[in-house]
């Protein structure tokens, strides 16, 4: 009987735990065998592909997973170092299930596994991950034994060049005006993929002058956490953009599936503005198409989608919901407030690099500086996400709804429960309050036409949330 309880660190969308007390090679080997076993229930599986990030534990964990998969009879392609979107490229272009070893932006003591089916179709707790977890647990407990009549093979393949070439085929950067670009890789995988995609390491040079910041691959993250969602982790990039007189700054998280944008003045361009901008480019190629946005992106996003002839579709927060709606509606693009961007021509998967390339193409295709160019996509004032620990999240949600959207609320107030509680006001202001899946937290996001109105709505909601 193993002391490890997989339910402690198998999350809604992936595996993410501390190394080695939760996630070690024995656990990873069990997951590899269970992954193949579960997918074989759905049909024949001959091969899988594995990619890993730069964390010190990643190569050994990836090799153990490969061993477990091979023991179940699957042939394994080891693609080596790569970003999460490179893993999606591998699963999509090779049409086989994939595993990515990363803990994304989490601190150095963590690692994890992101799994997908062939064509980069997602796997979460409701779509196979729970079964994989339970079989892996049985293997660890000694009540199940991986086996196959004929063990699979393990071979290596370099996919960095094909990945870069595919992205280059989707966005043409050859004719843009010359741009100076500062890229903060945060010692994560963008330090490996940016030189191949935006530089001349694998392909012909582009009219881009790249100023690298923290490109050295180092899973201990010696400079700052590789989580650009936290403002403190953008400070170095903001300063470097101004220092170098750059046109744009790009910050990637640890596994390089998210990208944040900084203008020439060192100010952040909101992910909502990036979503709206990329949406206009995708709609120019696909007139009238559907574009997905989650419910806490700016109201400017659905407005701009509609103005450009598209059909905006609103979803819950989280990549499983975005990807499900992408598949259901045939959407060409989807964006989230957290800087995840999803593309139909990238198997419906998220890729920060492709979003960055769209930003470079848009900026370089006209003469305005980024601050002026992006301003047209920024129409409202947002609070950012505000977290509050509460004893009774459900009860607090009800209190906020009764206070702000109850019978005494003024005309024009509406409420819905697509994801937590969203209250909308006639003047264009809105707030969303949703519970965390893993902690006793409520997450508040507010937007309004002015800073004063945003503060008013924010403070009214927090007054209820933080009372008692």
Secondary structure, DSSP 4 states (H G I P E B T S, - for coil): --S--GGGTB-SSSEEEETTTTS-HHHHHHHHHHHHHHHHTTS---EEEEEE-SSTTHHHHHHHHHHHHHHTT-EEEEEEE--HHHHHHHHHHTTSEEEEE--TTS-TTEEEEEEE-GGG-B--GGGTHHHHHHHHHHHHHTS-----SSPPPEEE---HHHHHHHHHHHS--TTSPPEEEEEE-TTSTHHHHHHHHTSSSSS---SEEEEEES-S--TT-SSS-S-TTSGGGGHHHHHHHHHHT-SEEEEE-TTS--EEEE-TTSPEEPHHHHHHHHHHHHHHHSTT-EEEEETTS-HHHHHHHHHTT-EEEEE-SSHHHHHHHHHHHT-SEEE-TTS-EEEGGGTT-B-HHHHHHHHHHHHHTSSS-HHHHHHTT--SEE---EEEE-S-HHHHHHHHHHHHHSTTSPTT-EEE-SSSEEEE-TTS-EEEEEE-SSSSEEEEEEEESSHHHHHHHHHHHHHHHT--
